[in-house]
Amino acid sequence: MTKDNSTLPLAMVDLTTQYSRIQSEIDEALQAVLDSAHFIRGPIVGEFECSLAGYLDVPFVHGVANGTDALQVALMALDVGPGDEVVTSPFTFIATAEAAALLGARAVFADIEPDTFNMDPKRIEERITERTKAIVPVHLFGQPANMEPIMEIASRHGVPVVEDNAQSVGARYQGQTAGSIGDIGTLSFFPSKNLGAYGDGGAVLTRSQPLYERMRMIASHGSRKKYYNEIVGVNSRLDAMQAAILKVKLNHLDDFIARRVRAADLYDTLLKDTPGITRPVRAEYATHVFHQYTIRVSSDLEGGRDGLAAFLKSRQIPHAVYYPVGLHQLPVFSDGEHAVPPGELPQTEAAAAEVISLPMHTELTAAQQELVAEAIAEFARGVQIPEAHG
Ligand SMILES: Cc1ncc(COP(=O)(O)O)c(C=O)c1O
C-alpha cells in the first residue's frame, strides 16, 4: 500500500508525519539555537517576529509565551481592569474570556451566527455599555469573523477591538490578514494550531507603535529597560527554540493551508449527500484556513451529535467536540449576579449540542477521509428516523 492510500495513522492531528517531511530544516534550526546558547529572546526570536510581520503585512509583532498570555497582554495594554466589560463570543475556548476575568473584568457574551459559528455583529451592540472596554471577536475554526460591521460598531462607540486569531492565522478578511484589522491581534502557536510550535508560544500584533511598545513592556515585567520597571507587567516570552521552529514552519504555512483547504474540499464532496449533516459554511467575505472541519449533526438523526460521536468512537475514528458548552454555561461563568439565563444565547446553545469536528491536518490522505465519511454516512443511514425523509 502506498503512503497516500494509507488509512493509518488516522489522528485528529498528525504532527509526526508533518515533522518527518520537514525534519532536516527543523533539526538544523534547533541545532543552531543549541550552538548559539541564546535560549531567551535570542536573535532568532526577532527574526521570526520580522518574518511573521512580513507574512501578515503588519508593522509590529511581539512573541509571547502562549495565546492566553497574548490576550491578557493585549487587554492590559488597553487598560482593561476591575469593573470593566469585554464583549466577546461565548462559543470559543475558555482563554478568550479568561483573559478578561483574570484582569477583574467581566466577559459579556454576544451570540454567534449559526452558519459560521463566529460572533454575530447584530448581537454586539445590545451588549455594549459605558463599561465596555474592548470587543474581542474570535476567528473560529479557521474563518475570520465579519470584521467590517464589528469595526463599524466599535468605532461608533469608541471601543478598541482585539482579534483572537489563535485559530485562523493566514486567513484573510476582504483581502486583509485576520488579526491585522482591529487594534490588536493575538495568535497562539499551540502545537496543533495551523502555525504550531513544538511547545507553547503566542504573539501579539498591531499597526500601532504605542500599543506595540506598551505590550512589549507589559510582557517584560513592565520594563522597557532592564531593572527599571515602570508598571506591573508579566513574564511572557516566546523562547528561542520555539521561534526557530516557527520560522521554519512559517515558510511552509501557505502549503499547510493549501493542504487543509484541499482536505476540506474533499470532505465537502464526500459528505454532500449525507442526510442530517451540515458542512462548514464558507463566508463570501473571507478565506477559510480550516483549523477545524466542523459539521453540524441534525437532531433528526437518531442519537444526534452524541450518537455520531459514540458511533465514530466504536469505529476508532478520531473526532472532537469543540465546544460542548457555551462559555456562559461553564461553572466558572454561570453563577453569580451576571449568570446568563438559559435560552439567552440560543445559537450558541444549539451549536454546542450539534457540532462535531473531524480529523483535520496537513497530512490527511484521501483514503483516511473516505473512511471517516463512510462511517458518518453509515451512521446517518443506519439510525435515521424514517419520517425524517418524509
Ligand atoms: C480561540 C482561542 N483563543 C485562545 C487560545 C489560547 O491559546 P494558548 O493555548 O496558546 O494559550 C486558544 C488555544 O487553544 C484558542 O483556540
PDBQT file of the ligand as one rigid body, heavy atoms in Angstrom, charges set to zero:
ROOT
HETATM    1  C1  LIG A 401      -9.712  30.753  20.331  1.00  0.00    +0.000 C 
HETATM    2  C2  LIG A 401      -8.535  30.542  21.235  1.00  0.00    +0.000 A 
HETATM    3  N1  LIG A 401      -8.097  31.558  21.994  1.00  0.00    +0.000 NA
HETATM    4  C3  LIG A 401      -7.028  31.429  22.805  1.00  0.00    +0.000 A 
HETATM    5  C4  LIG A 401      -6.342  30.243  22.884  1.00  0.00    +0.000 A 
HETATM    6  C5  LIG A 401      -5.232  30.128  23.862  1.00  0.00    +0.000 C 
HETATM    7  O1  LIG A 401      -4.000  29.779  23.294  1.00  0.00    +0.000 OA
HETATM    8  P1  LIG A 401      -2.899  29.015  24.149  1.00  0.00    +0.000 P 
HETATM    9  O2  LIG A 401      -3.341  27.617  24.316  1.00  0.00    +0.000 OA
HETATM   10  O3  LIG A 401      -1.669  29.152  23.291  1.00  0.00    +0.000 OA
HETATM   11  O4  LIG A 401      -2.752  29.725  25.439  1.00  0.00    +0.000 OA
HETATM   12  C6  LIG A 401      -6.726  29.169  22.092  1.00  0.00    +0.000 A 
HETATM   13  C7  LIG A 401      -5.970  27.915  22.148  1.00  0.00    +0.000 C 
HETATM   14  O5  LIG A 401      -6.393  26.834  22.224  1.00  0.00    +0.000 OA
HETATM   15  C8  LIG A 401      -7.872  29.311  21.256  1.00  0.00    +0.000 A 
HETATM   16  O6  LIG A 401      -8.298  28.300  20.490  1.00  0.00    +0.000 OA
ENDROOT
TORSDOF 0
